[in-house]
Amino acid sequence: MNAKLTKTREFPKIMVPSFLSFYLNSSIRYFIPAILPIIIVSLNISVFYGSLLITSYWLGYTFFQIPAGIISDRIGLAITAKVSFLGIFLLFIFLFLMINSYIALIFIQFLLGMSSAAVYVSDASLVQAWVPRKKRTMSVGTYQTAYFIGASIGEFITLKLINIDFNFPFYLIIILLFAITIINFIFLREPLNRKKHIKNKISKDIAYVALIRFAAGFSYLGFLSLYSTFIIFSHLATESSLFLYMWIPAAGGIITSPLGGIISRKYIRAKDKIATLTTLVLALFIILIGFIHGYMLLFLTFFTGIFYGLYAGPSMGMASDVSGGDKNIGSSSGIINFSSQVGGSISPVMIGYIFTVYHVFFIPFIILGAVSIMTLIPVFIKMKRSVIGDPSET
């Protein structure tokens, strides 16, 4: 009882800094995508070369997912989270100093992606490890809300400030990064009971969790990464008014990410079904956006965040189900998020290349949705009652 009481009291001290870390992590993740139209003009590059700046980040993020999970399990989730967030802080300063060098931006984006991967895997594992398994989907769903706040409100603030002065958002983010770095080093701690767990093999069911994550990452992350460029080149916004629209495709997830966690906690064995169905609907909406013109498509993009939010908690919560025990939770989190980011790494450059050739966005959006749907077919075929779900606890 004392151990449970201690974990209950300590959990907010873990969740709050982890939540704030993910908020800033997400804001920085979409910092370059948000200002990409400005960078394309200032550096006099094509949309394709601009998209490579995004892909460089996702390559680093993807490449380091599994190593970050292994490192987290071996040296500790908390220490990995602290050191990797410090890395983001230092790298963002270099990003600011080298903003006018395309080659430097490519390199820094790659390193930022690696640091971001380590922060996400360790923090997402930490907020799960600090609560009983039956509460983990809800806790990770709440944690995932920070992603949508960073990708919507964070980018709104970035673009609003950049209209005042180009340097303002850099100054603000650097100050916040410094503050959260200090908070992380003070409050993030490893749960003691994790050291006592037996290390079992990761379940083979992780393969179809990975397919779900790939499908969602390929469609939504690609769409979101090029969203600012999409609405600028579709003549729906100007650079000065971009802040009015950039928050739209992620804002819905602020509500639905914790909701997805709550639903999954109630229907424990349905996490895989909830994640799969919401990913399917997400893909259909992105295809539909490819056929819609005018301001109506801005309304439709709001629902991409709604469905990605519902998917986020259940899909990441399955990391505990397939891990074989908390000794592997970092590794299993890294593997399933690796799958998501493989999709998120491929799709931005695909969109940029197709637009450069055909000067339209509806073709890549149709491809995004179609590939996502095809990836889900084996999941629907093989979906069964498995280790996905929480066993009763003694």
N, C-alpha and C positions, 0 to 999 in steps of 0.2 A: 504493500500500500504506500509506504514511504517513497519507494522508487517511482511509482506512478504519479504521486503528488509532486515529486521533484521535477519530473518530465513535464507535467502540466504547467508548473510555474516557469520553467526554463524555456519552453517552446516559443512564447512571444519574443524572447530575447534572440531567438534564432530566426524566426519568421520575419521580423521587422527589418533587420539588416539585409537578409537574403532578398526580401521583396524590393527594397530600395536598390540593391545591387542589380537586380534584374530589370528594374525600371530604367536605370542609367545604361545598362548593357544594351537594352532594346533601343533606347534613344540614339546611342552611338551606332548601333547596327544599321539604322535607317538614316543616319546623318548624311552620308554621301548620297544615298538614293534620293533623299529629300531635296538636296541642293544640286542634284546632277544636271538639270537644265542649265544652271548658272555655270557649272564647271565646264560643260560642253562648249558653251559660248566663250568663256574666258580663256580656255586652253585651245580653242579652235580645233576640236576633235569631233568625230562622227558619233552618232548614237551607239554604234557597235563598239567603238573604243571606250565610250563612256560606260557601256554595260560591262566591260572587262574590269572596271574598278569595283563593281558590285560582285562579279564572279570571283575576283581575287579574294575578297573577304570570305565568301562562302567556301572557297577552296580551302583556305586556312581553317575555317570553322569546321568543315567536314573532315579534313585530314586529321584533326586533333581530337575528334570526338572519342574514339575508342582508346587512344593513348591516355587522354584525360581521365577516362573512367578507370583504367587500370592504375594510373598514378594515384587517383583519389582513394581507391581501395587499399593501396599499399602504404601511402604516407599519411592518409587521413583526409576526410572530406573537408574539415574546417580549415586545415592549413593550406590545402589546394585552393579553396575559395579565396582565402586572404591574399595569397601570393599572386594568383592570376588576376584578381581585381586590381592589385597594385600595378601589374603589367599593363592593364587597360589605361589606367591613369597616366602612366609615363608615355605610352604610345600615342595617346590622344594629344598630348603636348607636342610630340613630333609631327603629328598630322597637321596641327595648326601652323607649325613653323615651316612645313614643306608643302603647303596647300597649292602652290603655283608650279610644282614639279610633278608631271604625270608619272614618271618612272618611280619617284619616291612614294607617291600615293599608292601605286600598285603594291609595292613592297610593304608599306605600313598597313594597308588594308589586310594583307595576308596575315601579318603578325597579330593584328587586332582580332581577326577571326579565330586564330589559335587561342589567344587569351580568353576571348568570349566563350569559346567552347568549354574551356576548363572551368570558368565561372558558372556556366549553366549546368553542366553535369554535376559538379560538386554541390552547388546550392540546391538543385532539384532533388538530389539524393539526400542531402542533409535534412530538408524539411519533411521528407518521408521517413527517414530513420528516427526522427525525434517523436513520432506518434505511432500508436498501434496500427497494424495493417488495415483494419477495418475503417480507419479514418484517413488513410493516406491519399486516396483519390480526391477527397474534399480538400485536404491541405495543399496538395500539388495544384489543384484547380484554382485555389485562392492565390497561390504563388504565381501561377501562370497569368493572372490578371495584370500583373506588373508589366508583362510583355505588351499587352494591348494598350495600357496607359502610356508606356514609352513610345510605342509605334503610332499613337494617335495624338494625345495631348503633348507628349514630348516633342514631336515633330511640328505641331502647331506652334509651340513656343519658339522652336528653332527658326522657323520661317518668318514668324512675326518679328523676332529680334533682328534677323538678317536684313529685313526691310529698313530698319533703323540704322544699323551699322553692321557691316559684314563680320566684324570681330566679336560682337556682343555675344552670340550664342556660344562661341568658343570659350570666352571668359566665364560664362555662367556654368557651362558643363565642367570645366576644369576645377572650379571652386567646389561644385557638388561632388565630383569624383574624389577630391582630396578629403572632404568631410566623410563620405561613406567608407573610404579606405580606413580612416581612423576608427570609425564605428565597427567595421568588420573585425579589426584586430582586437578590439576590446570585448566584443560580445559573442562572436562565433565560436562555438565549442563542439567537440565531438561527443556524441552520446556514449556513455561508458558501457552500456549493455551490448553495443555493437561488437566490442572486442570478444565477447563471450560466445557469439554465434558460431555455429559450425558452418564451414564453407562447403557447399554442395555445388553440383554442376548446374550451369544455366540451362533452362528448359529449351527443347527444340521448338516449342511454340513461339519463341522469340522471332522466328522467321516470318510468321504471318503478321505479327505486330509490326515488324519492320516494313512489310509491304504496305500496311495502312499508313504508316508514317511517311513512306516515300511518296505515295499518291497525294497526300495532303501537302507535303512540302513542294512537290513539283508544280502543283497548280497554284496554291495560294502564295507561297513565298516568291515565286517568279512574278506573279501578278503584282504583289505588293512592292517588290523591289523596283519595278519600272512604272509604278503608278503615277508618280509626279511627271515623268517624261511623257507618259501616255496622255494625260489630260492637257499638258502644254502643247504637244504636237497635234492633238485633236482639237485645238483651239477652244477648249472649254475654260481655260484659265491663262492668265499671264504670270510671269515670274513674281510680280508684286502682289498678286492676289492668290498665289498658290497656297498660302497658309489657311485660306478659307475652306480648302477642299482636302488637304493632305490627311487630315485626321479621320476622314470618313470610312475607309475600308478596314480600319482596325478598331474603331470605337465600339462597335457592337460586342466585341469580345470582352469588354470590361464587365458587361452584365452576364454574358453566357458562360464565361470560363469558370467562375465559382458555381454557377448553376449546373454545368456539366458534371462537376465534382460531386455536388449534392445528389443529383439523379443517380450517378454511378454508385454512390454509397448506399442508396436505397435498393438499387437493382444490381447487386454485387456481381452476379454472373453475366451481366449484360454489357459490361464495359466494352468488349470487342465489338458487339453489335452497334452500340451507340456511336463509337468512333468510326466504324465503317459506313454507317448510313449517313452520318453528318458529312463525311468526306465525299460521299457520292453526290449529295445535294450541292455541296460546295462546288464540285466540278461542273455540275449542270448550270449553276449560276454563272460561272466564268465563261462557259460556252455561250450562254444567253447574252452576256455583256458584249460579246463579239459582234452580235447582230443588232444591238440597240445603238441609236445615235442620239446626240443631244444630252440635255441635262438629266433625262430619265436614267441614264446609265450610272450617274452619280448616286442616285437612290438605290439602285441595284447593288452597287459596290458595298454599301453598308451591310448588306446581308452576307457578304463573304466573311466579314469579321464575326457576324452572329454564329455562323456554322463552324468556323475555325475555332471559335471560343468553346463551343459545345464539344468539339473533338479533342481539344487540348488536354483537359484534365483526365478523361478516361484513357486516352492513348498513353500519356506519360505515367499514369498510375499503374499501368500494366507492367512497368519496369520491376515493381516489387513482386508481382505474380510469377514472372518468369526468371527471376534472379537466382532462385535456389537458396535464398537466405541473404541477410543484410551484408554479409561479407562481400557479396558480389553486386550490391545495388548500384555502385558507381559504374561498374563495367557494363551491366545490363542497360543502364540509362544511356551510357555512351553508345552502345550498339544500336539501340532503337532510334536515338536522335541522329546518329550517323546516317541512317537510312533516309530520314527526313531531309537532311542537309545535302545528300547526294542529289536529290530532286531539286532542292533550292539552289544548288550550284550550277546545274545544267540549264535550267529554264531561263534565267536572266539573259545569258549570252545567246540562247536560242531566239528569244524575243528580239534582242538587239540586232542580231544578224538578219532575221526575216524582215524586220522593219527597214533596215538599211537597203535591202534588195527590192522589196515590194512597196515600201512606204505606206503600209497599212498595219493595223494592230489586230484586226479580227482573225486573221489567219493564225498567228501564234496563240491567241486566246482559245481558239477551237482546238488546237493541238494540245494545249495545256489540259483542257478538260477531258479530251479523248484519251490521252495517255493515262491520266489519273483513273478514269473509269476502267480501262483495260487492266490496269494494275490490280484493281479491286476484285476482278473476276475470280482468280484463284482463292482469294480470301472468302468470298461467298460460297465457293464450292467446298472448301475445306473447313469452314467454320463449324465448330462442334463444342461440346462441353469438355473443357480441358482444365489445365492448371490456372487458366485465366479466372481470377476471382479469389476472394479471401476465404480461407478455411476458418472454421469456428475456432476461437481462441480459448485456451483453458484459463 
